[in-house]
Amino acid sequence: MKKITLFFQSLFARTMEAFRRFPVSIVLIVLAFGLMMYNLWSEFYDSEEGVLRLIVILWIVLPIFTASTLFFKQRWGLLLGVLAGVVLYFTTHDAMTQEDTQILTMWGFAFYSLMFVLPHWKRNQNNGFWNYCAQIFFILVLGLVCSGILALSLTLAIESIRTLFELNIDYRWNETMVMFSFFFVLPIFVHVGLPQEWEDLEKSTDYPHFFKPISHYLLTPISLLYFAILTAYVVKILVTQVWPSGQVAYPVLFLSALVFGSYLLSYPWRKEWNKWFFTALLPFIAIYFIALGMRVEQYGLTELRYLGLLLGVCLTLMSFYFAFVKRQRLQMMLIPLAIGAFVFAMGPWGASTLPIYSQKDRLENLLTEIGALQDGRLVVVDAAAVSIEQEVEISSIVEYLYYRDHLDDLQAWTDVDLSDDEDEKGIYRDLTTEFMGAMGLEYTPWYWGQEDDLYFDHNSTYSQTFYVTGFDAIADFDANYDVNWPSDPRIYTWSNGETITFAMSPEGVLTLTSGTSTLTYDVMALHRELEASGSYYELDPEELMLDAEDEALKVRLYLNAMNGAYTDSSEETLQNLNIWGKVMVDFK
């Protein structure tokens, strides 16, 4: 009992010490958690997007206050955090667009890197830095485990009370318990465990020895495996003279993470040969740049490709540093990445600017090539003279600019109003279709004509108008067939007590049965007819309409979508077939 009492006394003392050491950080945690609770329990949740943005920014700037308290003690560090929060708040939008999310993610990565790169920069500090990182890693893992156990326990407690006492407890209490565990207990737990005496860490040689086998017997062998795979791929490039695929980026990035992770984990027990992994990594980074450069040249710059280029530059600098610099500082594993995150997130060189310029230039070149842009204005061209590949490529750029709210940057090219996707009556306007229509072209998604030869797909327009004259009722329906997953016929019951059974045959024939009536629809015949005419997407409802009737029953089907696949190239046997849409019935 005495040991338990001492344990809780020690825990309470350390918690109070954390409140004393990091008062501003703790206030931010409490404020952010309080706003999360407000957003969760507010009756006006949908209108509180500004609160959500504020919550995200509070979590992003939190490490500035913690890091400045740990390592500087001056007030200017706190002022930096306040200024960063204000700037982020007024440069983002309440709706949290995709662009905002990317920028805030990079700011967050850069700021949280401060927790690792700010420890005192002096001559022989790698031992202390390694112990510092190991301690934080241990705190994070332990905190996540404890928070997970707490969240599960509290949630199960609420479920038990709800079930055993038959109480109508709001289900938002479940979310509250999860948020309390991971967004209140966990960050405070981490602050409680943050190192206090840097000098003790520098002198300590009591290393967690479980890092050594992880590095030597897990990460190093996996690294060698990836080196072998990528070496074989380079040999293939040299033999076939086929330039590298863009997919090579992922194994190169994964190999880089393995190399740097293994080096960091094994630093106290490092060998001279460890640094040669960085030299061996450089040729593969070159292949990575070639592959990425080809994609940029072919399709232009996007946020993901820009991030890939920045990562490549960071990996190159880090590899050269750890391969050839004798007096190394382990912080250099994060400093280039943090700088790259800042470059990605801000300024005229940021991800919200350069990719947009790249795509607009690419679109201008494509439209000039097909004659659709003359003297800075869009003109109607002969659609038959434009290939499907060109139409798809132009459509993809228009869609890219639209979803990033930059399509109106092209307003000078056309009289079509690109500033708002709603008309005066509040009705939705498809700006991508209207922009393409100004050139006499159709908006063509990237997946048109790209599907598997064995796969087929047809769908109707998003907004549909149905003719219901002559029918008693209308309802949603679906029917399917799958050779591997046989399903029972679907039975629909109408308000007058009548029932209709839907059954799909392996030949793609839909059979409807109701009382003495049996109606059949040859769905695959409709597919073959549409395929012959080249009709696949955004069809008029009448093009996906099926009718059948007898003396007692008349049924019309409007298909929203029809898709399926054949088992082989002979296209004689169906692998699966799925249809869904509206069914209208007239009981005569």
N, C-alpha and C positions, 0 to 999 in steps of 0.2 A: 504494500500500500504506500509505503514511504517513497519507493522508487517511482511509482506512478505519479504521486504528488510532485516530486521533484521534476519529472518530465514535463508536466503541464506548467509548472512554474517557469521552467526554462523556455518552453514554447511561448508562453505569454510574454516573458521578458524580451525574447528576440523579436516578437511581433511589435511590441512597444518601441523597441530600438529601430525597427524598420520605419515606423511612423515618425520617429524623431529624425532619422537620417534622410528620408525621402518624403517630406510633408507635401510638396507640390505634386509629386507623382501619385501619392495615395489619394489626394483630392481629385486628380484627373480620373483615376480609376473609379472612385465613388460617383463622380459626375457622369462619366460615360455609362456606367452600369445603371444609374438612376434614369438617364434618358432612354436607355434600352427598355427599362421597365415601363416608362411612360409610353413609349411607342407601342409596346406590347399590349398594355391595358387601356390605352386611350380608345374611346369610341370613334375618334376621327383618325384612325390609323392611316387610311389611304391618303389623307391630305397632309400628313406630317413628313413629307419627303425631305424638307429642310432639316428636320431633327435627325433623320437617318444620316444625312451628309455630315452633320456636326459630330455624330457618334463616331463615324469612320475616321474623321480628321483627328478627334481626340485620341483615338488609339494609335494613329500614325505618329503624332508628335510626342506621345508619351516617352519614348526612349531618349529624346533630346533632354528632357528634364532629369531623367534618371542618370544618364551618362554625364551631364554637366555637374550634377551633384556629386557623383562618384569621383570625378577626375579633375575638376576645375575649381569648384567652390566660389567662382565669381558670378556676379549677377548677370553678366552679359550672356551667359549660357541660357539662363531662364528667359531673358529677353528674346534670344534667338528662337526659342520654342514658341513663344507667343506670336512673334512675327511670322514664323512658318505657318502656324495654324490659321492666322488671319489671311495670309496670301492664298493658301489652299482653299479656304472657304469662299473667297470672292473670285477665284479663278475656275471653280467648278460649278455644276448646275444641280438644282434640286433633284432632277430626274435621274441623276447618276448615269450618264450615258456610257457607252462602251469606251469612249475616249477618256472620260473621267476615271473610270475604273482602272484602266491601264496606267494612267499617270499616277494615281494615288497608290497603286501597288508598287510602282518603282520608287516613289517617295518613301513609302513604308520600308522597303528593303534597304534603301540608303540610310534612313534614320536608325533602323534596328542594327545596322552594321556598326553604328557608332559605339554600341555596347562592347564591340570587340576591338575596334581599331583605335579607340581613344586611350587605353591604358598607357601609363607613362612611357614615352618613347626615349629610351636611353640605350647605352651601348650593349649591355649584356642583360637583356630583359626577356629573352625567348623562353627561359625556364618558367619565369613567373607567368608569362602570357599563356604558355601551354597549360599550366596548372589552373589558371583562371578560366580558360575555355573548357577544360575538363570538368571543373566544378559547376559552371553554368549548364553544361550539357547534362550532368547528373541531376541538377536541380530541376531542369525542364522535364526530363523523363519521369523523375519521381513525382513532380507536380502534376503531370498529365495523368499518371496512373492514379494518384490520390483523388484528383478531380473527377476522373471517370468513375471511380468507386463511389464517391460522394453523390454524383449525379444519378447513378443507377439506384443507389440506396434510397435517396429522397423521392425519386420518381416512383419506385416500387412501393414506398410507404404511402404515397398519395393514392396509388391504384388500390392498395389494400384497404385503406380507409373508405374509398369510394365504393368498393365491392362489398366489404364486410358489413359496413354500416348503412349501405344503400343511400349514400348521400350524393346529391347532385353538385359535385365539385367542378368548377370551371376547368376545362382542359388546358387553359393557359397557365395553370399552376405547374403543369408538367414542364412546359417551356421555361417557366420561371426558375425551376430547380436546376435545369440544365445550364441556363445562363448564369445563375448564381455560382455554380460550381466552376465553370470555365472562364467567366468574364469578371468574377469578383475574387473568389478564393484563389484561383490559379495565379493571377498576376501579383496578388499580395504575397502568396507563398514564395514566388520567385524573388520578390524584393526582400523578403525575410532572409533568404538564403544567399543573397549576393555577397561576395567577399568583402571583408572590411579592411584587412591589413595587407597591402600589396607586398610589403617587405617579406612577410611570412611566406607568401606564394613563391617569391623568387628563391628563397632558401630551401623550400621543400623539395625533397627527392622521394617522397612517399607517393609514387605514381600508381594510379589504378591499373593493375597489371592485366586486366581483361582486355584493354585496348590492344595489347601486343598481339595476341593470337588472332584477334579480329583482322588486324592489318596484315600480318604475315601469312596466315593460313586461310583467309577468306578473300580479302580485297586484292592482295597481290596475285594469287592464282587466277582470279577472274580478270584482272587487268591483262595478264599474259594471254588469256584466251581471246580477249578482244583485240589485242595487238596482232595475234595470229590471223584472226578473221579479216581485219582491215588490211594486213599485209597481203593476204591472198587476193583481196579485192583490188589493191593497187596493181598487183601482177596481172590480174584480169584486164585492167584498164590498159596497161602497156601492151598486152598481147592483142587485144581486140581493137585497140585504138578508139574505143567508145568512151566518151567523157563521163565523169562520175554523175550518178543520179543524185537528186536533191535529198533522197532518203538517207544518204550517207551521213548527213548532219547529226542524226540522232545517236548512232553508235559512237561517233567521234565525241560528242558532248558527254555521253555516258562514260566513255573511257577517260575523258579528262577529269570528270568528277571522281572516278575511282583512283586515278593517279594522285590527285591532290588530297583526297580523303585519306588514302593509305599513308602518304608522306606525313600528314599532320598527326594522325593517330600514333604512328610509330616514331615520332620525333625523339623521344627520350632514348629509344633503342636503335636509332637510325644507323644504317651502314653506308659506306661510301657509294655503293652501287645504286642506292635509292635515287640519287639525283639524275642518273642516266635515263630514268623513265621520262623525265621532262624533255631531254634531248630527243628521245625516240618519238615523243608526241608531236614534235614540230612538223614532220612531213605530212602527218595526217591532218593537222590543222590547215596546211596548205591545200590539201585535197578538199577539205571542208570549204575553204574560201572559193575554190574553183567552182564547186558544185553550187554554192549559194550565189556566186556571181552570175552563173548561167541562168538561174531562176530569176534574178533581178533584171538581167538584160532581156529576158523573154517576157516576163509578166510585170515588170516594174517593182517599185519598192512598196512594201506593206509594213505594218507595225511589227509583225512577227519576223519578217526578213530583216528589218532594221535592227530589231533586238538580236537576231542571229549574228549580224555583222559586228555589233558592239561586243557580244560575247566572244566572238572570234578574236577581236583586237585584244580584249582583256586576257584571254587564254594565251595569246602569243606573248604578251608582255610578261605575264606571270611565269610562263615556261622558260623564257630566256633568263629571267631573274633567278629562278631557283636552279637552273642548270649551270649558270656561269658566274653568279655573284657569290663571293666567299662569305662575306659577313651578311648573312640573311636575317631578315626580320619576318616573323611568321604573319604579322599583320598584312603583309603584301599579298596574302591569299584573299583578302577582302577589299583592300583599298581600291584596286582597279575596278572591281565589280561595283563598289559603291559609287565611284566616279562615273562609271558607265550608266548606272541607274539614274544619276542626276542628269547626265547628257540626254538620256532617253526621255526624261520627264519634263524638261524645261527648255525654254528659249527657242529661237528660230531653227535650231538644230534638233528639236525634240520630235517625238513620235507623232505629235498632233500637227506637225508642219511638213517635214520632209516627205513622208509617204504621200501626203495630199498633193504636193507639188509634182512628185514623180508620176502619180496616176493621171493628173490633169495634163501633163506634157505628153504622156503616152496616148491619152484619148485624143488630144489635138492632132498628133501625128497620124493616128488611125483614121480619123475623120477626114483629114486632108488627103490621105492616100486614096480613099474611096470617093473623094469629091463631095463629101457632105458638108465640109466647112470651107467656105469661100469668102475671102475678105472679112473674116471674123464673124460670119453669120452662117447659121445652119440652112441648108437647102435640101429639097427633096431629090433623092437619087433613085435610080432604077434598082429596086430591091432584088430583082433577079440577077443583077450583076454582082451582088454582094454575097460572098460565100457564107455558109452557116457558121464556119469557124470565126470569120470576121464579126458576124452579127453577135455570136456568143461572147467574144472578147470585148466588144464595145459595150454590150449589156452588162457584163460583169463589172466594168469600170464605173458605169453609170450607177449601178446598184451599190458599189463600194462608196461612192461619193454621197449617195442619198442617205445611207445608214449612218454616215458620220456628219450629217447636216452640212455638207459642203457642196451639194448639187447646185444651190443658188449662186455659187461662185461663178457658174457658167451662164448667168442670166444675160450677159451681154451678147451671147450667141443666138438667143431665140426670143420670140415674143410670148412663149409659154411662161406663165407665172410659176416660177420655181421656189417662191418664198414660203408657200403654205400648202400642205397636202389636204386642206379642207376648203371647199368653196364657200360662197356667201351664206349658203343654207346649212353649213356644217356637214355636208356630205363628203365622204372620203374621195380624194383624187389620187390616182396612181401616177405619181410624177415620173417614175421610170418609164412607164408606157407612153405617157404624153411626150416626154423628151425624145424617145426613140421615134414616135410618130411624126415629130417635126421634120424628120429626115426621110419619112416614108418607110421606116423599118419597124419590125416588131421587137418588143422586149423578149429576149430569148435567154432563159436561165442556163447556167453552165452545164447542167445535167441533161439538157436536151440532146438526144442522139448519143449520149455517153453510156447508156445503160448496158448491162450484160446482154449478150445475144440471146440468152435463154430467158431473160426476164422481160416482161412487158408491163406497161403502166399507162393508164388513161385517167384523166380527172377533168371535172367541169370547173367553171369559173367559181371564184370564192363567193360572190354575191349572186344569188339565184332568184328567179321569179318563176313560180309554178302555176300552170293553168289547172284549176280545180273544178271547173264547170263539168257537171255530169257525174261527180263522184260524191259519195256519202262521207268519207273520212280520209284523213292523211296521217301518216305516222313514220317514224324512223325505222329502218330495218337494216339487217346485215345478214350475209350468208357466205359460207366458205367451204372449201374442200382442201384437204391436205393428205397426201398419200401416207405420211408418217404419223399423222394425228387425226384419226377418224373422229368426227364429231356427230352428235345426234342432231336430227332435224330441228330447226327452230320453230317454235309454236307461238303465234301472236293471237291474243284474245282482244276482241273489239268490245266497245261499250254496249252493243246490242246482244252480246253473248256469243256471237259467231267467232270461230277460230280459223286461222289459216296456218298451214304448216309449210315451211320453206325447207327444201332439201336440194343440195347441189350434188350432181353426179360426177364421176371421174372424167366424163367427157365434156364437162363444162355446161351441162344443161340444168337449168334451175326449174324445179317442179314445185308448183303451189297446189295444195290440196285443201279444200274446204267443203265439207259435206259430201255431196255427190259430184262436185266440180273438181276437175284436174286441169290446170293450165301449165304450159311449158314455155320456157324462154331459152333460146339458144344463145347463151352469153358469149361463147367463143366465136360464133358467127359474127356477132357485133364487133368483137375484137379484130377479127380478120378484115372486116370491112373498114374499120378505122385505120388499121395498119396499112392497108393498101392505099388509102388516101393520105397517109402521112399525118393523121390527126392524133395528137397525144395529150396535150395539156391545155387547160383553160378553154375547154370546149363549151359550146352552148348547151344548156340542159337538154334540148331536143335531140342533140347528137348522141346523148347517152340515155335515151328513153327507150323503154321496151313496153309493148302493149300486148295484151291477150284477153280473150273473153269467151264465154259460152252462154248458154241459155240462162244461167242463174247468177253468173259472176263476171264482173269486169274489173281488171286490175292493171294499173299503169305503174311502172317503175321508173323513177328518175335516179340515175346512179351519180352519186357525188364522185366516186372513184371506183376503178376496177384495176386490179393488178394481180400478177401471178407469175409462174415460171414453168418451163418445160424441164423434163428430166434429162433430155439430150438434144443434140443439134438437129435431130430429125423432126422435132417439133410435133410429135404425134401423141405423146403422153404427158399429161399435166403432173407437175410436182405439187403445185398448189394453185388455188384461185380464190380471190377475196373480192367481194363487192359490198358496197353499202351506199345508202342514200335514203330516198323517200318512197314510200309505197302509198298509192291512192286506190281506194276500193269503192266499187258500186255494187251493193247487194240488190239485185233486180227483184 
